[in-house]
């Protein structure tokens, strides 16, 4: 087993490796706290955008359902009369220059998989790049926007924000409370006390400041939009997932009554043709993975779209804070 696999296993359940890495977690916490303190006392400058900024982030490494939540926010805020734009670091993307505005035809290798999915689902004005200030200014110069949603960036103190929205994945029970690298946590759970709204993925708790979120699967769709193939749920299926929490996808497939062989890949995995080849057997994947394999997919390849369902009153509470 590779070191990475040992590390990921220790993040789920603390073990000897976690204990060995614990001194590095103390160093991480010291450096992170010092950096945050620099911004608090004004030693480091932070950027204030001319429009409200909502940061959607999490405290742990790995998939929490953040991308479906951003898609939900874009659609719901539009319905409420807002004109949102979205910025992201664009993890995994390697554009020739930044900031990069993401369109429906932007190569995923430039934008990263999550921004590509957000734009194809919503057609929202979106910009990726390491400099969030530059991305915001780029969007505001070219689009009539009155709101910016930052996809991730809860720990990016160089960007001031009006609302912090943190998502916690209750579908992945992590029994390791250490900070990086001994554990999966970027910040202690006490950080939840300072955010504006907490979204618990997979939970029904609706206490003050808390909202629940469920991911609702729809019918499988072909990766190639012009495919005439028909999905047969009664036949065996090869299920692949290159996301932060692949087991959540596999569990959803089983709950839908599908007979699957599961194949997990690292988050943001760059798929090769041999990764998705299983003879004539149908292959089912996440929508995030589907945006990366369109050029190598055929009639055998399908994806499972999911939509975020939030607790009643969530958007009203968000708009009230805006």
N, C-alpha and C positions, 0 to 999 in steps of 0.2 A: 504493500500500500504506500503510495506517494506521501510525502510530508504534508502536502495540501489536504489530502483526504484525512490524515490523522488530525490536522488542525480543525477542519470542519466538523469532524466527529466530536472533538473536545469542546467546540462551541455549543453543541447541543447538550452535552453532559460533561461537566467538569471532570477532568482526570489528571493523571500525572503530568501530561504535557501542559495543561492549564496552569498547574502549580509551578512548573519550571519557568513558564513565561510570565508569571505574575509580577516579578520585578520590572519587566518591560511595560506592563500595564500601569504601574506607578509612575514611570517616566513619561508615558503617553499622557496621563492625566495631568502631570505637572506642566508639560509643554502646552497642552491644549488650554489649560486654565490660565497660563501666563499670556497666551495669545489673546484670549477673550478679554483679559484684564487690560491689555494694551488698548483695545478698542473702547472699553468702558471709560477709561480715564483720558482718552483723546490722544494717546501717543501714536496711534495708527488711525488713519482717516477712513471713514465709511461713507458710502454713497447713498444719498437720499434721492429717489426718483421723483419726478414731478407728478406722478399718478400713484394711487395706492398700490402696494405690493403685498401679495399673499404668498407666503412661503409654505410649500407642502413638503414635509420631510419626515424622517424617522430617526429613531435612536440606535437602531441596530443595522448591521450589515446584512444584505440579502433582501430577497423579495418580500414586501409587506402588502402589496396591492396598491402601490402608490400611483402607477400609471393609469389603471382604471378610475381611480379617484380623480386624477387631473382631468381625464376625459369627461367625467361626470360634472366637475366644476365648470368646465368650459361651456358645456351645453346648458346647464342650469342657470348660470349667470347670464348667458345670452338671452334666455327666456325671460329673465328678470330685467332686461333692458341694458345690460352692460356690454361693452365692447372689449373683451379681454385679448391679451396677447400672452404667449408663453415663452419663457426662456429656460434653458437647460445647459448643463455642462456638456452634454452629448457624449456620455461615457462610451468608449469603444470606437467612436468615430475618428477618422483621420482626414479631415478636410485640408485642402491646400492653403486656405486662409480663413481667418475668423475675424469678426462674427460671420456665421453662415446662416442665411435664412433657409429654412427647410420647406420644400414644396413636395407635392405628391410624387414628383419624378426625381427627387434628390436621391442619389445612391445611398443606401444604408451604410455603406463603408465610410461615407463622409459624415452623416448625421448621427449615427448610432441607432440601435434598434428601437428604443423607447420613443425618441422624438419622431421617428418615421411612423410609428404606430399612431401616436397622438394626432399628427397632421392628417394621416389618411382617414382617421375616424372623424375628425372635426373640421378639417380645412382651416384651422385657426392660424393666424399669423404667429410664426414661431422662429426663434433664433437660438442657435447653440454656439458655445464657445467658452473658454476658460475665464474670460473677463465678462462678468455679468453686467457691469456698468455699460460696457460697449454694446452688449447685446440689447439692453433696454433702449439705449439711445438710437441704435440702428432701427429697431422696430417703430419707435415713436416718430422717427423722421419719415418713415415710409407708409405708416398706417394710422388711421384715426382710432386711437385706443384710449380708454379711460381706466384701464386696470391691467396689471401685470401679475401673472401667476408664475412663480419660480418653482419648477419641477426639481425638487431637492434643494439643498442649500441651508438647511436648518443650522448647520455648524459653520456657515460662511458669513462671518461677522463683518466682512467688508461691505455687505449689502444691508442697508436698513430695511426694515419691514414693518408694515402696519398690522398684519395678522400672521401669527404662526399657527399652522395646522399640522399636528403630528399624528401619524398613523402607527398603531401598535398591532402587530399580527398575533391574535390569540389562537390562530389555527396552527401555529408552530410553537409548541411549548418548549422553550429553551431553559434548561436547568443549570445554566452557567450565567452568573451575574457579573463576571469580570469584564473590565473594559479591554479594548484591543491592546495587544494581540492575544492575550490569554483568553478572552471571551469575545462575543460578537457585538458588544455595546460600544457605540461611539461616545455616549454620554451616560451618566447615571440616570436611573429611572426618576430620580427627584427632579430632573429637568422638566418632567411633565407638569409640575406645579406652576411653571412660568409661561407655558404656551397658552394660546387663546382657546383652542378647541382640540380635543383629543378624539381621534376616530379609532375605535377598537374593531379591527377586522375579525369577524367571526364571533363577536360578542353581542349580547343584547342589553348591556348595561347602559342606562340613559341617565346617570346621575349628572349633577351639574358639571359643565364643561366636557361631558363625554357624549359621544355619538357612536352608534354601531353601524357597521357596514357589512353587507353580504355581497359576494360575487355570484351573479345569476347566469348560468350557462344557457346559451341558445343552441339551435341546431347546428351541427357541423357544416362548414362551408368549404368549397374547393379552394385550394391555394391559388389556382389559376381561374380567374373570374369567368373565362369563356368555356370552361370545362363542361361537358355534357354528362359527366359521370354521375352516378347515383350512389350515395353513401348507404352501405348495408350494415346496420348496427348489429345484426345477428351473427356476423362473421368475425373471426379473430382479427384483432387490430394491433399494430405496432404503435405504441404511444411514445413520443419523444418530447423532451422538455429541456431547454437550455435557459432556465430562469433561476431566480434566487431561491425559490422554494418549489422544486419540481414535484415533491411528494403531494403537494396540495393539488396540482393538476391531475396526477394519477388517481388520487382519491376521488376527485370529481368525476373522472371517467368511470370508475367503479360504481359510484353512486348513481350514474346514469344507466347502469346495467350493461356496460360495455365489457367485452372480454379482451383484456389488453395484456401485452408484454411490455413492461416499462423499461425505458432507456433514458437515464438521466445524464445530462451534459452540464458543464460549468455555465454559470450565468454569463450572458452575452456571447455565448459560443458562436464561432464562425463556422457554420456548417459546410462540410464538403459533401459531394454527391454520394460518396460511400456511406456517410452518416445516415442518410435517409433512404437507402436502398434495402428493401426486404422482399425481393422477388415481386410477386403479384399481390402481396398482402397490402391492405389499406394501411396508410400511415396517418396518424392523427397527432397534431401538435398544437402548441399554444399560438395565439394570434401574434404575439411578440416574435415568436420564432418564424412564423409564416412570412413576415415582411423580409426576412433575410434569405429565404430559399426560393423566391419566385423564379429566379433565372435557372434553377436546376430542378424544379418540381415538374410533375406531370399529373395525369388523371388520378394517380393513386394517392395523392397527397391532399390532406384536409386539415383544417384548423378549427378549434372550438372557441368561438367568440364568447366573451363574458361581459356583462354590464354590472356596474356598481349600483347597489341599492342602499341608500342611506336612511337612517332613522327619520321619521316624520318631524318636520320642523327644523331640520339641519340648515337648509338654505336660508330660511327666515332668520335664524340666529346668526348666520354668517353675514347676511346683508345688514342686520342691525349693527354689527360691529363695524362694518364698512361705513 
